[in-house]
Amino acid sequence: MDAGIDPIAQPKEGANVAEPFGFRVTAEGTVRVQRRGRTVKVISGSAAAKLAPQLEEADDETVQALLQRATGNYRRGAEQMGRDV
Protein backbone atom coordinates (compact mmCIF):
# COMPACT_ATOMS: atom_id res chain seq x y z
CA MET A 1 0.00 0.00 0.00
CA ASP A 2 1.18 3.50 -0.85
CA ALA A 3 2.18 5.35 2.33
CA GLY A 4 0.45 8.53 1.12
CA ILE A 5 -2.98 6.98 0.69
CA ASP A 6 -5.37 5.79 3.36
CA PRO A 7 -7.11 2.46 2.75
CA ILE A 8 -10.55 2.60 1.18
CA ALA A 9 -13.23 3.08 3.80
CA GLN A 10 -15.71 0.20 3.77
CA PRO A 11 -19.13 0.21 5.41
CA LYS A 12 -19.87 -2.06 8.32
CA GLU A 13 -21.35 -5.43 7.49
CA GLY A 14 -25.12 -5.15 7.43
CA ALA A 15 -25.06 -1.44 6.68
CA ASN A 16 -28.08 -0.33 4.71
CA VAL A 17 -26.13 0.59 1.58
CA ALA A 18 -26.69 -1.42 -1.59
CA GLU A 19 -23.64 -0.05 -3.42
CA PRO A 20 -21.41 1.83 -0.99
CA PHE A 21 -18.96 4.55 -1.87
CA GLY A 22 -15.33 4.26 -0.87
CA PHE A 23 -12.76 7.00 -0.57
CA ARG A 24 -9.04 7.67 -0.41
CA VAL A 25 -7.34 10.74 0.95
CA THR A 26 -4.06 11.29 -0.87
CA ALA A 27 -0.86 12.78 0.52
CA GLU A 28 -1.62 15.91 -1.52
CA GLY A 29 -4.92 16.29 0.34
CA THR A 30 -7.30 15.35 -2.46
CA VAL A 31 -10.24 13.05 -1.77
CA ARG A 32 -10.86 10.36 -4.39
CA VAL A 33 -14.43 9.05 -4.19
CA GLN A 34 -14.88 5.54 -5.54
CA ARG A 35 -17.78 3.29 -6.41
CA ARG A 36 -17.64 -0.22 -7.83
CA GLY A 37 -13.84 0.02 -7.85
CA ARG A 38 -13.73 3.13 -10.04
CA THR A 39 -12.96 6.71 -9.15
CA VAL A 40 -16.17 8.66 -9.72
CA LYS A 41 -15.09 12.05 -8.40
CA VAL A 42 -11.87 13.77 -7.32
CA ILE A 43 -12.30 16.56 -4.80
CA SER A 44 -9.44 18.97 -4.22
CA GLY A 45 -8.69 22.35 -2.73
CA SER A 46 -10.72 23.83 0.09
CA ALA A 47 -13.59 21.37 -0.45
CA ALA A 48 -11.22 18.44 0.12
CA ALA A 49 -9.63 20.17 3.12
CA LYS A 50 -13.08 20.45 4.70
CA LEU A 51 -14.34 16.98 3.67
CA ALA A 52 -11.32 14.83 4.61
CA PRO A 53 -11.45 15.42 8.40
CA GLN A 54 -15.22 14.90 8.40
CA LEU A 55 -14.79 11.55 6.65
CA GLU A 56 -12.05 10.43 9.05
CA GLU A 57 -14.18 11.15 12.14
CA ALA A 58 -17.57 9.97 10.84
CA ASP A 59 -19.29 6.61 11.32
CA ASP A 60 -19.98 4.49 8.23
CA GLU A 61 -23.51 5.76 7.66
CA THR A 62 -22.38 9.38 7.87
CA VAL A 63 -19.44 8.66 5.55
CA GLN A 64 -21.87 7.35 2.94
CA ALA A 65 -24.07 10.44 3.30
CA LEU A 66 -21.07 12.77 2.96
CA LEU A 67 -19.81 10.94 -0.13
CA GLN A 68 -23.28 10.92 -1.68
CA ARG A 69 -23.49 14.68 -1.23
CA ALA A 70 -19.96 15.18 -2.56
CA THR A 71 -20.80 13.29 -5.75
CA GLY A 72 -24.26 14.80 -6.16
CA ASN A 73 -25.74 11.30 -5.96
CA TYR A 74 -27.72 11.81 -2.76
CA ARG A 75 -31.01 13.04 -4.21
CA ARG A 76 -31.76 10.36 -6.77
CA GLY A 77 -33.26 7.81 -4.41
CA ALA A 78 -35.45 10.37 -2.67
CA GLU A 79 -36.64 11.85 -5.96
CA GLN A 80 -37.63 8.43 -7.29
CA MET A 81 -39.64 7.73 -4.15
CA GLY A 82 -41.22 11.19 -4.08
CA ARG A 83 -39.73 12.13 -0.70
CA ASP A 84 -38.31 15.43 0.43
CA VAL A 85 -34.68 15.44 1.46
MDTraj code that builds the backbone (N, CA, C; nanometers):
import mdtraj as md
import numpy as np

residues = "MET ASP ALA GLY ILE ASP PRO ILE ALA GLN PRO LYS GLU GLY ALA ASN VAL ALA GLU PRO PHE GLY PHE ARG VAL THR ALA GLU GLY THR VAL ARG VAL GLN ARG ARG GLY ARG THR VAL LYS VAL ILE SER GLY SER ALA ALA ALA LYS LEU ALA PRO GLN LEU GLU GLU ALA ASP ASP GLU THR VAL GLN ALA LEU LEU GLN ARG ALA THR GLY ASN TYR ARG ARG GLY ALA GLU GLN MET GLY ARG ASP VAL".split()
xyz = np.array([
    [0.0843, -0.1181, 0.0000],
    [0.0000, 0.0000, 0.0000],
    [0.0883, 0.1237, 0.0000],
    [0.0476, 0.2234, -0.0767],
    [0.1181, 0.3501, -0.0848],
    [0.1068, 0.4221, 0.0490],
    [0.2181, 0.4700, 0.1016],
    [0.2184, 0.5349, 0.2328],
    [0.1378, 0.6642, 0.2339],
    [0.1160, 0.7266, 0.1171],
    [0.0451, 0.8530, 0.1119],
    [-0.1049, 0.8401, 0.0970],
    [-0.1551, 0.7171, 0.0914],
    [-0.2977, 0.6981, 0.0686],
    [-0.3564, 0.6120, 0.1790],
    [-0.4667, 0.6580, 0.2354],
    [-0.5368, 0.5791, 0.3360],
    [-0.6113, 0.4661, 0.2668],
    [-0.6336, 0.3541, 0.3355],
    [-0.7111, 0.2463, 0.2749],
    [-0.8534, 0.2919, 0.2467],
    [-0.9173, 0.2255, 0.1532],
    [-1.0547, 0.2602, 0.1180],
    [-1.1446, 0.2306, 0.2363],
    [-1.2279, 0.3271, 0.2708],
    [-1.3231, 0.3082, 0.3800],
    [-1.4344, 0.2161, 0.3324],
    [-1.4650, 0.1144, 0.4091],
    [-1.5708, 0.0198, 0.3766],
    [-1.6797, 0.0291, 0.4822],
    [-1.8056, 0.0165, 0.4414],
    [-1.9132, 0.0214, 0.5406],
    [-1.9144, -0.1035, 0.6262],
    [-1.9734, -0.0915, 0.7436],
    [-1.9867, -0.2061, 0.8324],
    [-2.0760, -0.3103, 0.7682],
    [-2.0505, -0.4370, 0.8010],
    [-2.1348, -0.5434, 0.7490],
    [-2.2773, -0.5210, 0.7973],
    [-2.3721, -0.5359, 0.7077],
    [-2.5116, -0.5153, 0.7432],
    [-2.5563, -0.3713, 0.7295],
    [-2.4671, -0.2835, 0.6873],
    [-2.5063, -0.1436, 0.6681],
    [-2.6093, -0.1367, 0.5563],
    [-2.6989, -0.0439, 0.5664],
    [-2.8082, -0.0328, 0.4705],
    [-2.7645, 0.0466, 0.3476],
    [-2.6647, -0.0053, 0.2775],
    [-2.6130, 0.0594, 0.1579],
    [-2.5954, -0.0481, 0.0517],
    [-2.6742, -0.0405, -0.0552],
    [-2.6686, -0.1423, -0.1594],
    [-2.5351, -0.1384, -0.2337],
    [-2.4901, -0.0211, -0.2698],
    [-2.3644, -0.0047, -0.3418],
    [-2.2862, 0.1083, -0.2760],
    [-2.2068, 0.0769, -0.1756],
    [-2.1409, 0.1827, -0.0986],
    [-2.0305, 0.2545, -0.1760],
    [-2.0089, 0.3778, -0.1375],
    [-1.8965, 0.4549, -0.1873],
    [-1.7755, 0.4226, -0.1014],
    [-1.6586, 0.4335, -0.1605],
    [-1.5334, 0.4256, -0.0872],
    [-1.4600, 0.5570, -0.1094],
    [-1.3523, 0.5773, -0.0357],
    [-1.2758, 0.6998, -0.0573],
    [-1.1313, 0.6780, -0.0193],
    [-1.0459, 0.7619, -0.0775],
    [-0.9044, 0.7665, -0.0412],
    [-0.8659, 0.9124, -0.0265],
    [-0.7901, 0.9398, 0.0766],
    [-0.7345, 1.0740, 0.0947],
    [-0.5871, 1.0631, 0.0588],
    [-0.5439, 1.1378, -0.0412],
    [-0.4059, 1.1288, -0.0873],
    [-0.3146, 1.2170, -0.0026],
    [-0.1855, 1.1976, -0.0199],
    [-0.0864, 1.2782, 0.0523],
    [-0.0981, 1.4261, 0.0143],
    [-0.1453, 1.4531, -0.1065],
    [-0.1624, 1.5914, -0.1516],
    [-0.2871, 1.6554, -0.0939],
    [-0.3720, 1.5755, -0.0286],
    [-0.4921, 1.6294, 0.0337],
    [-0.6177, 1.6179, -0.0503],
    [-0.6091, 1.5547, -0.1668],
    [-0.7302, 1.5352, -0.2462],
    [-0.8075, 1.4151, -0.1929],
    [-0.9378, 1.4166, -0.2162],
    [-1.0238, 1.3050, -0.1772],
    [-1.0726, 1.2400, -0.3058],
    [-1.0421, 1.1117, -0.3218],
    [-1.0859, 1.0357, -0.4391],
    [-1.2046, 0.9502, -0.3973],
    [-1.3212, 0.9788, -0.4522],
    [-1.4433, 0.9054, -0.4193],
    [-1.4573, 0.7923, -0.5202],
    [-1.4816, 0.6710, -0.4684],
    [-1.4884, 0.5539, -0.5544],
    [-1.6188, 0.4798, -0.5358],
    [-1.6605, 0.4151, -0.6445],
    [-1.7784, 0.3294, -0.6407],
    [-1.7567, 0.2175, -0.7409],
    [-1.7853, 0.0966, -0.6993],
    [-1.7642, -0.0220, -0.7834],
    [-1.6205, -0.0302, -0.8329],
    [-1.5249, 0.0117, -0.7510],
    [-1.3840, 0.0019, -0.7854],
    [-1.3322, 0.1095, -0.8790],
    [-1.4144, 0.2054, -0.9138],
    [-1.3728, 0.3132, -1.0037],
    [-1.3828, 0.4480, -0.9332],
    [-1.2896, 0.5355, -0.9671],
    [-1.2964, 0.6714, -0.9146],
    [-1.4074, 0.7450, -0.9876],
    [-1.5043, 0.7956, -0.9115],
    [-1.6173, 0.8659, -0.9718],
    [-1.6076, 1.0172, -0.9548],
    [-1.5246, 1.0611, -0.8611],
    [-1.5087, 1.2054, -0.8399],
    [-1.3783, 1.2288, -0.7648],
    [-1.3077, 1.3339, -0.8028],
    [-1.1874, 1.3769, -0.7320],
    [-1.2163, 1.5155, -0.6770],
    [-1.2022, 1.5291, -0.5468],
    [-1.2303, 1.6557, -0.4797],
    [-1.0976, 1.7113, -0.4305],
    [-1.0710, 1.8373, -0.4624],
    [-0.9441, 1.8972, -0.4221],
    [-0.9684, 2.0357, -0.3645],
    [-0.8618, 2.0984, -0.3240],
    [-0.8690, 2.2350, -0.2734],
    [-0.9389, 2.2457, -0.1392],
    [-1.0091, 2.3563, -0.1203],
    [-1.0722, 2.3825, 0.0091],
    [-1.1850, 2.2838, 0.0384],
    [-1.2526, 2.2358, -0.0658],
    [-1.3595, 2.1369, -0.0446],
    [-1.3018, 2.0075, 0.0126],
    [-1.1870, 1.9648, -0.0389],
    [-1.1223, 1.8440, 0.0121],
    [-1.0690, 1.8666, 0.1534],
    [-1.0154, 1.9856, 0.1788],
    [-0.9633, 2.0170, 0.3122],
    [-1.0739, 2.0132, 0.4169],
    [-1.1942, 2.0485, 0.3779],
    [-1.3083, 2.0450, 0.4696],
    [-1.3650, 1.9032, 0.4821],
    [-1.3715, 1.8297, 0.3696],
    [-1.4336, 1.6977, 0.3671],
    [-1.3486, 1.5894, 0.4337],
    [-1.2183, 1.5903, 0.4116],
    [-1.1315, 1.4830, 0.4612],
    [-1.1422, 1.4613, 0.6124],
    [-1.1331, 1.5652, 0.6957],
    [-1.1446, 1.5421, 0.8399],
    [-1.2832, 1.4917, 0.8805],
    [-1.3866, 1.5379, 0.8097],
    [-1.5218, 1.4905, 0.8400],
    [-1.5329, 1.3411, 0.8118],
    [-1.4740, 1.2964, 0.7013],
    [-1.4787, 1.1547, 0.6654],
    [-1.4028, 1.0695, 0.7664],
    [-1.2884, 1.1197, 0.8116],
    [-1.2054, 1.0432, 0.9050],
    [-1.2739, 1.0239, 1.0401],
    [-1.3549, 1.1204, 1.0818],
    [-1.4181, 1.1152, 1.2139],
    [-1.5575, 1.0537, 1.2117],
    [-1.6171, 1.0385, 1.0945],
    [-1.7570, 0.9968, 1.0836],
    [-1.7743, 0.8453, 1.0932],
    [-1.8954, 0.8039, 1.1361],
    [-1.9287, 0.6614, 1.1324],
    [-1.9624, 0.6251, 0.9872],
    [-1.9800, 0.4961, 0.9605],
    [-1.9981, 0.4494, 0.8231],
    [-2.1206, 0.5090, 0.7544],
    [-2.2295, 0.5211, 0.8259],
    [-2.3512, 0.5760, 0.7662],
    [-2.3315, 0.7223, 0.7279],
    [-2.2654, 0.7968, 0.8142],
    [-2.2384, 0.9380, 0.7867],
    [-2.1391, 0.9528, 0.6723],
    [-2.0392, 0.8647, 0.6660],
    [-1.9438, 0.8662, 0.5547],
    [-2.0182, 0.8514, 0.4226],
    [-2.1108, 0.7566, 0.4175],
    [-2.1868, 0.7353, 0.2945],
    [-2.2672, 0.8600, 0.2577],
    [-2.3293, 0.9225, 0.3559],
    [-2.4074, 1.0438, 0.3302],
    [-2.3173, 1.1567, 0.2791],
    [-2.2002, 1.1731, 0.3397],
    [-2.1067, 1.2772, 0.2959],
    [-2.0596, 1.2525, 0.1529],
    [-2.0289, 1.1270, 0.1213],
    [-1.9814, 1.0941, -0.0129],
    [-2.0931, 1.1076, -0.1162],
    [-2.2142, 1.0738, -0.0776],
    [-2.3276, 1.0921, -0.1685],
    [-2.3450, 1.2398, -0.2015],
    [-2.3363, 1.3234, -0.1005],
    [-2.3494, 1.4678, -0.1234],
    [-2.2333, 1.5202, -0.2078],
    [-2.1131, 1.4714, -0.1816],
    [-1.9958, 1.5175, -0.2560],
    [-2.0053, 1.4825, -0.4041],
    [-2.0679, 1.3698, -0.4356],
    [-2.0801, 1.3287, -0.5755],
    [-2.2069, 1.3808, -0.6407],
    [-2.2989, 1.4357, -0.5614],
    [-2.4263, 1.4801, -0.6160],
    [-2.5229, 1.3655, -0.6360],
    [-2.4944, 1.2501, -0.5758],
    [-2.5741, 1.1296, -0.5961],
    [-2.6712, 1.1058, -0.4813],
    [-2.6908, 1.2028, -0.3949],
    [-2.7720, 1.1808, -0.2756],
    [-2.9199, 1.2018, -0.2986],
    [-2.9603, 1.2700, -0.4029],
    [-3.1013, 1.3038, -0.4208],
    [-3.1765, 1.2021, -0.5051],
    [-3.1085, 1.1225, -0.5811],
    [-3.1756, 1.0355, -0.6773],
    [-3.2742, 0.9399, -0.6134],
    [-3.2356, 0.8755, -0.5060],
    [-3.3263, 0.7813, -0.4412],
    [-3.4499, 0.8494, -0.3868],
    [-3.4324, 0.9645, -0.3249],
    [-3.5450, 1.0368, -0.2672],
    [-3.6375, 1.0896, -0.3766],
    [-3.5813, 1.1335, -0.4875],
    [-3.6638, 1.1845, -0.5962],
    [-3.7479, 1.0737, -0.6576],
    [-3.6902, 0.9544, -0.6707],
    [-3.7635, 0.8430, -0.7287],
    [-3.8783, 0.7999, -0.6389],
    [-3.8619, 0.8153, -0.5091],
    [-3.9636, 0.7728, -0.4147],
    [-4.0595, 0.8864, -0.3796],
    [-4.0344, 1.0051, -0.4327],
    [-4.1218, 1.1185, -0.4077],
    [-4.1102, 1.1765, -0.2682],
    [-3.9935, 1.1602, -0.2046],
    [-3.9730, 1.2135, -0.0697],
    [-3.8948, 1.3428, -0.0751],
    [-3.9126, 1.4226, 0.0276],
    [-3.8311, 1.5428, 0.0433],
    [-3.7051, 1.5056, 0.1175],
    [-3.5957, 1.5698, 0.0793],
    [-3.4681, 1.5435, 0.1463],
    [-3.4398, 1.6559, 0.2417],
])
top = md.Topology()
chain = top.add_chain()
for i, resn in enumerate(residues, 1):
    res = top.add_residue(resn, chain, resSeq=i)
    for name in ("N", "CA", "C"):
        top.add_atom(name, md.element.get_by_symbol(name[0]), res)
traj = md.Trajectory(xyz[None], top)
